[in-house]
Amino acid sequence: MLDKAIIGKRLRKQREYFGMTREEFAEKADISWQFLAEIENGSKGMSAETLYKICTEFNLSADHLLLGKENLSNASTPCVALLSKVPPGCTSYLEDILKAYLRTIEVIKKNE
């Protein structure tokens, strides 16, 4: 049986990782921010269609959201292959660097 609360926590963690508000994330996923809040809080589940939209829009793994599985061993890009080699104790540093890099790209794109 799927645990909606755990799935919601995983989704929230991903949204926060992207540095997005519920409103921003929900707009890109084509759902209401209220529904997103209910999913994140575990009070509602999502349809397969909503899961598909979220996974494709944000390049997320359904296995991770639903089951908590991370499988980087079948890396499909050089970047993913490199990320799979980062020692566990160093991932938080790398996440900070990548977040800063992505914020910089966003600023550059807005100023173009």
N, C-alpha and C positions, 0 to 999 in steps of 0.2 A: 504494500500500500504506500502511495506517495505521501510524504509528510509536507503539507503545504507551508508550514512554518519554516522548515529548513530550506525549502526551495525559495521562499520569499527572502530569507536572510541572504542566500547566495545571490539572488537577483539584486538586492539592495547593495551588497558589497560590490558587485560589478558596476552598478550605477555610480556609486560613490568613487570607485576607482577611476571612472571616466570624468569625474568632477562635474557631474550634471545634477541639476535639480530634478525633482520628480516631474515637474512641468516640461522641462526640456527633453528628458528621456521619454516620457509618455508621448509627446508630440512626434518624435522620431519613430516610435513604435506604433503610432496610429491607434493609441488607446487614451482614455481619459486619465488625468493624474490621480483622480479619486480611485479608479480601478487599480492603478499601479500601487497606490498606497495599501489597498486591501490585499493585493497579491503579496507585497513586501511584508505585511503584518501577519500573513498566513490565514486571514479570514476568508479568502477566496482563492480558488485555483484558476488556472488559465486554460483556454482551449488549445488544441494542437495548432490551430491557425495563429493564435497569439504567440505561442512559443516559437513558431516558425518565423513570424515577423521579427520578434526580438532577436533571435539567433542570427538571422540574415542581416538585419540592420546593423547590429553591433559586432558581428563576426564572433559570436559566442557559441560554445559547445552545449548542445542540448544534454549530452551526457553529464557535463559538469553541473548544469543547473538542476537537472532532475536527480542525478545519482551521486554527485560530488566527485566524479571521476575526472582526472586530468591525465591525458595521454599525449605526451609530447614525443614518444618514441617513434611514431610514424610521422615525423615532421615533414611538412609539405613545402616549406620555404626555408631558405638559409637562415633567416632571422629567427624562426621558431626553433630551428636546430641549435642555434647559438644559445637561445634562452634556456633550452633544456639542459645545458651544461653548466649553468650558474649554480654554485654551491648553495644549499638551502639557507645558510646563515647570511648570505649576501643578497638575497632577493629583495629585501626591503630597500636597500640602497639603490639597486637597479630600478625598482619601481619609482623611486623619487626622481631619478635621473630622467626616466622615460616620461613621467608626468610633466616635468619642467620642459622637456623637449617638445612635447605635444602642445603645451600652452604657448610656447614660443611660435610654433608653426601656426596656431590659430591666430595669434596677434599679427603675424606677417600676412596671412591670408586676408584678414579684415582690413589691413592697411593697403592692400593692392588695388 
